[in-house]
Amino acid sequence: MEICGEGNSGEIYRNSSLGSSSVGGGGDGYSNNPRRYGINIAASNLIHAPLTTLLEYSGILGGSTSSYSQEREQLISSPSTATGGGGGHQEVTIRIIGSAENDHDDEPNASPNVEALPYGQRGGVVEGNANTESSISDGSSGIATDSSSSSSSYQRYDIQNLARWIEHVLPFSLLLLLVFVRQHLQGFCAALWIAAVLFKSNDILRRQTALKGERKKSVLLGMTVVLILHVMSIYWWYRNADLLYPLVLLPPSTIPPFWHVLFIIIVNDALVRQVAMVFKCMLLLFYKNSRGHNYRKQGQMLTLVEYFLLLYRALLPTPVWYRFFLNREYGSFFSSLVTGLYLTFKLTTVLRKVQLFFTALRTLSHKEMYYGSYATSEQVNAVGDLCAICQEKMHAPILLRCKHIFCEDCVSEWFDRERTCPLCRALVKSADIKSYSDGSTSLFFQLF
């Protein structure tokens, strides 16, 4: 039985799909194409499943927008491919196979006897067998492709399940966080205030250090008074919170809970840095009024203060964690083991801080160990009395290790950012320690 259908079905499908895509565009070619705009995410999907929607949009889960456009393009191009680009009437034939022919077709591997055929038909049979073998090999490669695609689909499915689980857990986790913040509201507010004062004071101190001879004495004095009053008020407000014992490296009087341990360490760490900023302000006031404006000495003193502060801050959390870990409620063996491991790990950090402090101390005591020494009048006359950086007469000339001479102010400012000579690019400044001559303070919290 044969069924024949006539009609330009390919052109009808193409015209109908193109027409539906251009509705509302006014015929000017500005269709509602999702590729034209950067983001095409439904607001309802973003509210109900934000993580899954973002993963689909990024392509990790195989977004629905891209798959929809690919399927649409395949549906549009398939009729034209089948018709071969012709515009005339096409015929579609359906053949119903009988039972005898079906039994004969169920033998895919059966091949006709080549010897029984005439000689002129043997080539076609051999060629057909070769095509059969090639189709079998193509099938095996298709099976491998299908297996890889199935494994990737399983991975996308796992990621999607994980994203949905996070979406279900996230609101409850946010509620728990909100309750936790409410229970420790005073501690959170105090920690944020102390951190804000620390960051702002560090910024002011760096700017005043960069001004050198033009720095304002009133700003430095005002900052010193404000920081002293701030530190004293915080310790007076929390006078019953065991904040003072760790300052002299003594453990708290009682075993504090975990969150109280973090509060003690963070507050003490921030306030100790503010006390160090007070000493830096005094150094800036002293070197501003001293004769000769020895800025290199000032940078060395600021670096020494900072490395002493780093060493003290490394020791500051030790008594607090020692009291916390040495809790007999967990058993004497377990508490002693954990305490011993903590002290062992802490020892390696403290030894490194001690080495850096003594390196900064040797740099202060030996002038030639930093990046050079003061040049004599004969050395200055030999190279000329003109600084290559400021193009003016040298003031307090410094002889570098590479034998080039510059003004002390110019070369000190240069080595705040660089480690090489401004002329020959030779390595002059040692990388043993980091310079804090710009007045900066380390802003990382020492928690352990």
N, C-alpha and C positions, 0 to 999 in steps of 0.2 A: 504493500500500500504506500502510496506517495501523497504527501500533502505539500502543496506549493503555495507560497505567499508572495505577493508582489507589493512593492511600495518602497519609497525612499525613506526607510526607517532611520538610517544613520543621520541624514540631513535634518529630519524632523526632531530627533533627540538633541542634536547639536544646537539647533535654533531655539528649542524650548529651554534648554539649560542656560544658553547665553542670554536669552531674554529675561529669565528669572533672576539672573545675577545682576542685571543692569537696571532693575526696577528701583525707582527713586533716585536714579543718578541724573535724570534730566537729559540723557543722551549725550553727555559731554565726556564720557569715559571715566568719571569719578565714581566707581562702583564701591560697594561695601566690602572691600577686600581686606581680610585681617592682616595681610602682609604689609599693607600700606602704613599702618600705625604701629608704634613701638610696643604697646601693651594692649592685649585683647583678653581680659580676664573678667568673668562675670562677678558682679559684686556679691551675689548670693553664695557662690562657691567659695569666695575669699572669706566670707564670714563663717560659714559652717565648717569648712575644711581648709584652713589657710595653708597649712604645711603641704598637704597633698596637692593643692592647686599650684603652689609655687614650684613644687618638684615637677609637675606635669608641664608647667610653662617653661622651665629650664631645660626640659628634654630628658631628664633622668628617668622618668616613668613613661616616656613616649607620649607626649602631649596629644590631646584629642584634636587640637586645631590643625596640627601638621598632618595627622593621619587622615583627617576628614578632607583636607585639600588634596592629598595624594590620591585618595580613592575617587574623588570627584574628577581629577584629571584623567585617571585611568578609564572611568566611565565615558568621558567625552571622547577620548582618543580611540577606544576600542571599536566603535561602529565604523569609523572611517577607515581603520586598518582592515577590517573585514571586508569592506566593500571595494578596497583597492583604489579608492579615490574616484570611482566612477559615479556619474550622476544619473544613469539610466535605471530601468526597472531591474531588480535583482530577484532571484529565485531561491527559496529555502526548501530543501527536500528532506523528508523524514522517512527512513527505511525501516521496516519491521522485519526482523530476522526470524526465520522459522526454527523449529527445534533441531532439525537435521543439520542446518548450517551452524547453529549454536554449538552442537557437539563437535563439529569439525573445527570451529574456531577456538575451542577450549584447549587445544594442543598448541601452545605458543612456541614450543621448542621443535615441533615437527617441521621438517624441511623436505621439499620434494626431491626425488631422486634425480640428480643432475645427469647421470648417464642415460636415463630413460627419455630425457627431453631431446628435442632436436638441437643441433649444434648451435644454431643461431640464438637459442633462448637460454643457453647455459650461462652466459655472461651476466644476464639480468638476475638470475637466481643467486649466483655467487655474490654479486653486489648487494642483493637484498639481505643475504646472511651477514655480510660485513656491517650493513646499517643496523641490523638487529644487535650485533655485539657492541657497537658504539652506543646504541640507546641504553643497553644494560649498564655500561660504564657511566653514562650520564645519570642514570638512576641512582647508582651508588653514591655519586657525588652529591646528588640532591638529598639523599638520606642524611649525609653528614651535615649539610647545610640546615636541614630541618632540626637535627639534634642540637646544633649550636643555637639556633633561634629559640628552641624550646627552653634551653638552659637560661638564655638571657631573659625570656619571659618569666621564668621562675624567679630570677633575681629581682626583676621589677615588681613581681608580686610580693616578695618578702619586704622590699623597701616600702611598698605601699602599705603593707600591714603595720610595719614599724612606725610609719608616719601617722597612721590612724591611731595607734596606741599612744603616741606622744600627744596627739591632739586631744585625746580623752583625758590624759593625766595632767596636761598643762594647766587647765583651769583650777583643779584642786591644788596643784603645787603652788600656784600664785596665791590662792587663799591661805595656805599654810605660811607662805612667806610674809603675807600681810599681817597675820596674827603674830608671827615671830618679831617683826619690826615693831608692832604695837607693844609687845611685852618688854622689849628693850629699847623703847623710844628715846629715853633720856641718854642712854649710852651711844646710840646711833647719832643723835644730834650733836653730842659733845665731840665725838670722833670726827664728824664732818666739819665742825667749826674749827677744831684744832688743825686739821689738814688744810683747810682754806687759808688760815692765818700763816701756816708754814709755806705754802706755795707762793702767796703774795709777798711775804717777807723775803723769800729767796729771789724773786724777781726784782724787788727794789734794791737789794744788796748788789746784785749783778750790775744793775744800771749805774749805781753809784761808784762801783769799782771801775767801770769802763770810762767814767768821766775823768778819772785821774785828778789832775790839779783843779778841775772845775767842779768837783763834787761839792755838794752843799752840806755844811756842818750842821745846820738845823735839822735836815732830814735824818742824818745819822744819829744825832742825839735824841730826836723824837722816836725813832725806831728802837733805840736802846731802851728808853723808858717804857714804851708800850710793850715790848717783849718781856721785860722783867715783871711788870704788873700782870701780864697775861699768864705767865708761868706760875707766879705766886697765887693768883686767884684760882687757877685750876687745881693746884695741890691743896689749897685750903678747902675748896668745895668737896673734893673727894678725899678728905683726910682720913676717913674710916674705911677706905677701899683697898688698903694694903699697897698703895702706890709708892710709898717712901722706902720700904725695905729693899726692893730690887735696886734702888739707886746706889746703895752702898754694898751691892752684891750679896745681900742676905735673902734667904727664902721668905715667902709670906708666912704669917703666923699660923694660918690655917690652910688646909688643902682647898684651893679654889676650884670651882667648876670650870668646864672647858671654855665657855664663852667669857667668863670673867678673866681667865688667863689671857685670852686674846685682847680683851679691853685693857688690862694692865700693861701688856707689852706694847700695844699701839700707842697708848697715851704717853707712856714714858719715852718711847722712841721719838715721838714728835716733839715733846717738850725739851728733851736733851738737845735736839738739833736747834731749837730756838735759843737755848742758852749759848750754844756755840756761835750762833749768829750775833749774839751780843758781843762776844769776844772779837769777832771779825769787824764789827762796827768800830770798836775801840782801836783796832789795828789801822783801819782806814783813817780814823781821826788822827792818830799819831803820825802816820807817814805823810799825811797831807800837810801837817805843820812842821815836819822835820826839814832841815836844810839839805839841799841836794836832791830831794825827791827820789829816794832810792826805791824805785818801783820793782826792781828785781828782788831786793830783800823783802819787800812787801809780798810779792808773789810766793816766795819761799815760805814765809811765815803763814800765809793763808793755806798753802798746801800742807804744812806741818799740822796746823790746827785741824784740818779736815781728816787727815789720816789718824790722828789721835782720836778724833770723834768716831771714825769707823771702827777702831779697835775697841773703844769703850762700848759702842753699840753692839758689837759682836758678843761681848760679855754680858750685856744687860739682860737678855731673856733667859740666861742659863739658870739662875736660882729659881725663877718662876716655874720653868719646865721641870727642874729637879724636884720641886715640891709636888708638882702634879703627877709625875711618873712614879715617885716613891710613895705609892698608895698601898698600904698593907691590906686593904680590902680585896685586892686582886691576888693576894698570895705573896709571900715574901720572895719566893724564887722568881716569879714572873716580874714583879716590880723591880727587883734588883737587876734582872737581865735587861729590861727595857731602859732603865736608868743608865746602866753601863754602856749600852749601845749608843744612847744619845750623847753621853759625855765623850765617847770615842769619836763620833762624827763631828762633834763640836770642836774637838781639839785640833783637827786638821784645818778648820776655818780660822780659828784663832791664831794658829801658827802663821798662816798666810798674812793675816792682818798685822802681826808683829813684825814680820819681815818688811812689809811696806812702810810701816812707821819708822823703823830704823834706817831704811833707805832714804826717806824724806829728811830724817835727822842728820844723816851724813851729808846730804846735799846742802843743808843749811850751814854746816860747819866748814865745808870745803867749797870755796867759790868755784874752783875749776871743774867740779864734778857735775855742775848743772848743764851749761852749754858753753862756757868760756870763762874768761877772767878779764880784769881791767887791763887795758892796753897802756903801755908807757908812752911818753911824749915822743921818743925816737921811733917807735912803731907807728904812731899816728902820722908823723912827718914823712915817713917812708912811703906811705900809701896816699897821702893827701888828707887835708882836714875837712873833707866833704863827705857827709853820709850819703850812701847810695839809695837809701830809702826815702828820707825826707828832703834830700838835696839841700841841706843846710849845714852849718858848722856843727861838728860833733860835740855833743854834751855827754860827759861821762862815757867815753868810748869803751866798747866791749870787744875783746879779741876772741873770735870763735876758734874752735878746734881746727877749722879749715884755713885759718890765718886771715880771714876777712874781718874787717872792723866796721862796726856800726854804732849808732847811738844806743844808749842803754834803754831809753824809752821805746825807741823804734823796734829794736830787736826783741825786747820783752813782749811787746804787743804781737809781734810776728810769731813768736814761739808759743803764744797762747793757742794758736790754731795750727801751726805747722811744726814739723820736726827736722826740716832740711834748711840749708843755707839759702838766703834769698838770691844769691848770685850763682854759685856753682852747683846748687841742689845736692850737696853732700850731706849725709846723715850726721847731724850735729847733736840733736836732743835725744837723750837715751829714752828707750821705751820701757824702762824698768817700772816707772811709776807714772800715773796720770797727773797732770798739773791741774790744780784748782786755784791758780792765780787769778782767775776771773771773779773770785768771790762766791762761786756757786757752792751749793750743798747738795749732797746726794739725796734724792727724793724717794728712793726705794725703801720700803719698810723692812726692818730686820725682825722677822717673826720667830725665827728658831735659833 
